């Protein structure tokens, strides 16, 4: 189980809504989400097992971020929403490039998922996506020796989406199976020779040194920087 995984609660599952004050109609909406088999998201935990999930809801033009504490670990947990599923929800003139990006990552032994506003809108059909919304993605890296190529692909796709439709790309890469790092922060650290980055796991947030996290030798960093520069000559 990891951050961003999807949880499907059952009507019999007991929970406590952690939000101190929300309208009663929003509380009722949570029950309706469960009845409709709408997914909740695994967030950072205080224990090694899943005890907290989160979701978002829009009512009367107000967006509510809701946190639930579960009485028992959930029974149904799945991977996050595949970015490929969202392609037809994206602007038409970046759909082909998005599919190419997903395919490129797959060829590099990485899975691409979506979360945030675009995923929330897909699941709820509520208007979470606005003109200023980012496209939040999670890239699970299965082979660390492919990471430099994956980061170059991310940077190229990020530049394309911004140039074509003004869509910002944000999110994380998952390294070693459980360490989530902002890919924008990671790329910045690599090209700026910053020695540490923030790493998030299911239960912790900590600074970790780049050499320990990546295990890269100096020439590998240089190779990444050179490849990134080449990728921006479009």
C-alpha positions as CSV (number, residue, x, y, z in Angstrom):
1,X,0.0,0.0,0.0
2,X,1.3,3.5,-0.9
3,X,0.4,7.1,-1.1
4,X,-2.1,7.9,-3.9
5,X,-3.5,4.4,-3.9
6,X,-7.3,4.2,-4.2
7,X,-9.5,2.9,-1.5
8,X,-13.1,1.7,-1.9
9,X,-14.9,1.8,1.4
10,X,-17.8,-0.4,2.1
11,X,-21.1,0.8,3.6
12,X,-20.3,-1.2,6.7
13,X,-16.9,0.4,7.3
14,X,-16.8,2.6,10.3
15,X,-15.0,6.0,10.0
16,X,-14.6,9.4,11.7
17,X,-14.6,12.5,9.6
18,X,-11.6,14.5,10.8
19,X,-12.7,17.9,9.4
20,X,-13.8,20.0,12.4
21,X,-16.7,21.9,10.8
22,X,-18.3,21.2,7.5
23,X,-22.0,21.5,6.5
24,X,-24.2,18.5,7.3
25,X,-24.8,18.1,3.6
26,X,-21.1,17.5,3.0
27,X,-21.1,14.8,5.7
28,X,-24.1,13.2,3.9
29,X,-22.2,13.4,0.7
30,X,-19.4,11.2,2.1
31,X,-22.0,8.4,2.7
32,X,-23.2,8.8,-0.8
33,X,-19.7,8.5,-2.2
34,X,-19.3,5.2,-0.4
35,X,-22.7,4.0,-1.6
36,X,-21.7,5.0,-5.2
37,X,-18.4,3.1,-4.9
38,X,-16.4,6.3,-5.4
39,X,-12.7,6.0,-4.5
40,X,-10.9,7.6,-1.7
41,X,-7.1,8.2,-1.6
42,X,-4.4,6.9,0.7
43,X,-2.7,9.8,2.3
44,X,0.3,10.0,4.7
45,X,-0.2,7.7,7.6
46,X,0.8,7.8,11.3
47,X,1.0,4.0,11.3
48,X,2.3,1.4,9.0
49,X,-1.2,0.2,8.1
50,X,-3.9,2.3,6.3
51,X,-6.0,4.2,8.9
52,X,-6.6,7.5,7.0
53,X,-8.0,8.3,3.6
54,X,-8.9,11.5,1.9
55,X,-11.2,12.8,-0.8
56,X,-12.5,16.1,-2.2
57,X,-16.0,17.4,-2.7
58,X,-17.5,20.5,-4.3
59,X,-20.8,21.9,-3.1
60,X,-22.2,25.4,-3.7
61,X,-19.0,26.4,-5.5
62,X,-16.9,25.5,-2.4
63,X,-14.2,22.8,-2.5
64,X,-13.8,20.7,0.5
65,X,-10.8,18.5,1.2
66,X,-12.0,15.7,3.5
67,X,-10.0,13.4,5.7
68,X,-11.4,10.2,7.2
69,X,-9.9,8.1,10.0
70,X,-10.9,4.4,9.6
71,X,-11.8,2.1,12.4
72,X,-10.2,-0.8,10.6
73,X,-7.9,-1.2,7.5
74,X,-9.8,-1.0,4.3
75,X,-10.6,-4.2,2.4
76,X,-10.4,-2.9,-1.2
77,X,-7.2,-1.0,-2.3
78,X,-6.1,-0.5,-6.0
79,X,-3.4,1.4,-7.8
80,X,-4.1,5.1,-8.7
81,X,-5.9,6.1,-11.9
82,X,-3.7,5.4,-15.0
83,X,-2.9,8.6,-16.9
84,X,-3.9,6.7,-20.1
85,X,-7.5,6.6,-18.8
86,X,-7.6,10.4,-18.7
87,X,-6.3,11.1,-22.1
88,X,-9.7,11.9,-23.7
89,X,-10.3,14.3,-20.8
90,X,-7.2,16.4,-21.7
91,X,-7.1,19.1,-24.4
92,X,-7.3,17.5,-27.8
93,X,-4.1,18.9,-29.1
94,X,-2.0,17.2,-26.4
95,X,-3.8,13.9,-26.4
96,X,-1.5,12.2,-29.0
97,X,1.6,13.5,-27.2
98,X,0.3,12.3,-23.8
99,X,-0.2,8.8,-25.2
100,X,3.3,8.9,-26.6
101,X,4.7,9.9,-23.2
102,X,2.8,7.1,-21.5
103,X,4.2,4.6,-24.1
104,X,7.7,6.0,-23.7
105,X,7.6,5.6,-19.9
106,X,6.2,2.1,-20.3
107,X,9.1,1.2,-22.6
108,X,11.4,2.6,-19.9
109,X,9.8,0.3,-17.3
110,X,7.8,3.0,-15.6
111,X,4.0,3.2,-14.9
112,X,2.3,6.6,-15.1
113,X,-0.7,7.5,-12.9
114,X,-2.8,10.6,-12.3
115,X,-4.1,12.2,-9.2
116,X,-5.3,15.6,-8.1
117,X,-7.9,17.7,-9.9
118,X,-8.1,15.8,-13.2
119,X,-8.5,12.5,-11.4
120,X,-11.0,13.9,-9.0
121,X,-13.1,15.2,-11.9
122,X,-12.9,11.9,-13.7
123,X,-14.2,10.0,-10.6
124,X,-16.8,12.5,-9.4
125,X,-17.9,14.4,-12.6
126,X,-17.7,17.5,-10.5
127,X,-15.9,20.6,-11.9
128,X,-12.5,20.2,-10.2
129,X,-10.5,21.2,-13.2
130,X,-10.1,25.0,-13.8
131,X,-7.9,26.9,-16.3
132,X,-5.2,27.1,-13.6
133,X,-5.2,23.4,-12.6
134,X,-2.0,21.4,-12.8
135,X,-1.9,17.9,-14.3
136,X,-0.6,15.9,-11.3
137,X,1.1,12.6,-12.2
138,X,2.9,9.8,-10.3
139,X,5.5,7.9,-12.2
140,X,6.5,4.6,-10.6
141,X,10.1,3.8,-11.7
142,X,10.8,0.0,-11.7
143,X,14.4,0.2,-12.9
144,X,16.7,2.9,-11.5
145,X,19.1,2.7,-14.4
146,X,16.3,4.1,-16.6
147,X,15.7,7.1,-14.3
148,X,17.7,9.6,-16.3
149,X,15.8,8.8,-19.5
150,X,12.5,9.0,-17.6
151,X,13.4,12.5,-16.2
152,X,14.3,13.7,-19.6
153,X,11.0,12.4,-21.0
154,X,9.1,14.2,-18.2
155,X,10.9,17.4,-18.8
156,X,10.2,17.3,-22.6
157,X,6.5,16.4,-22.0
158,X,6.2,19.2,-19.4
159,X,7.6,21.8,-21.8
160,X,5.3,20.5,-24.6
161,X,2.1,20.7,-22.5
162,X,3.0,24.2,-21.3
163,X,3.9,25.5,-24.7
164,X,0.9,23.9,-26.4
165,X,-2.0,24.6,-24.0
166,X,-0.5,26.3,-21.0
167,X,-1.0,23.2,-18.9
168,X,1.5,22.8,-16.0
169,X,2.8,19.3,-15.2
170,X,3.5,18.5,-11.5
171,X,3.9,15.4,-9.5
172,X,6.3,12.8,-8.2
173,X,8.5,9.9,-9.2
174,X,8.4,6.8,-7.0
175,X,11.9,5.4,-6.5
176,X,12.9,2.1,-4.9
177,X,9.2,1.1,-4.6
178,X,8.2,3.5,-1.9
179,X,10.1,6.8,-1.9
180,X,8.2,9.6,-3.6
181,X,10.0,12.7,-4.8
182,X,8.8,15.7,-6.7
183,X,10.2,15.3,-10.2
184,X,10.4,19.1,-10.6
185,X,12.4,19.3,-7.4
186,X,14.6,16.4,-8.4
187,X,15.3,17.8,-11.8
188,X,16.1,21.2,-10.3
189,X,18.4,19.6,-7.7
190,X,20.3,17.7,-10.3
191,X,21.0,20.6,-12.6
192,X,21.7,23.0,-9.8
193,X,23.9,20.6,-7.8
194,X,21.7,20.7,-4.7
195,X,22.7,17.9,-2.4
196,X,19.3,17.0,-0.8
197,X,15.6,16.6,-1.8
198,X,12.4,16.0,0.2
199,X,11.4,12.3,0.1
200,X,7.9,11.2,1.1
201,X,6.9,7.7,2.1
202,X,3.7,6.3,3.4
203,X,4.5,7.4,7.0
204,X,7.4,9.9,6.8
205,X,8.6,13.1,5.2
206,X,12.4,13.6,5.3
207,X,15.4,15.2,3.5
208,X,17.6,12.7,1.8
209,X,20.9,13.2,0.1
210,X,20.9,12.8,-3.6
211,X,23.9,10.4,-3.7
212,X,22.1,7.9,-1.3
213,X,18.7,8.3,-3.0
214,X,19.9,7.9,-6.6
215,X,23.2,6.0,-6.2
216,X,24.4,8.0,-9.3
217,X,28.1,8.6,-10.0
218,X,29.1,12.1,-11.1
219,X,29.3,11.2,-14.7
220,X,25.7,10.0,-14.6
221,X,24.5,13.4,-13.4
222,X,26.5,15.1,-16.1
223,X,25.0,12.7,-18.7
224,X,21.5,13.5,-17.5
225,X,22.1,17.3,-17.7
226,X,23.5,17.0,-21.2
227,X,20.5,14.9,-22.3
228,X,18.1,17.3,-20.7
229,X,19.6,20.2,-22.6
230,X,19.3,18.3,-25.9
231,X,15.7,17.4,-25.2
232,X,14.8,21.1,-25.0
233,X,15.9,21.8,-28.6
234,X,12.5,21.3,-30.1
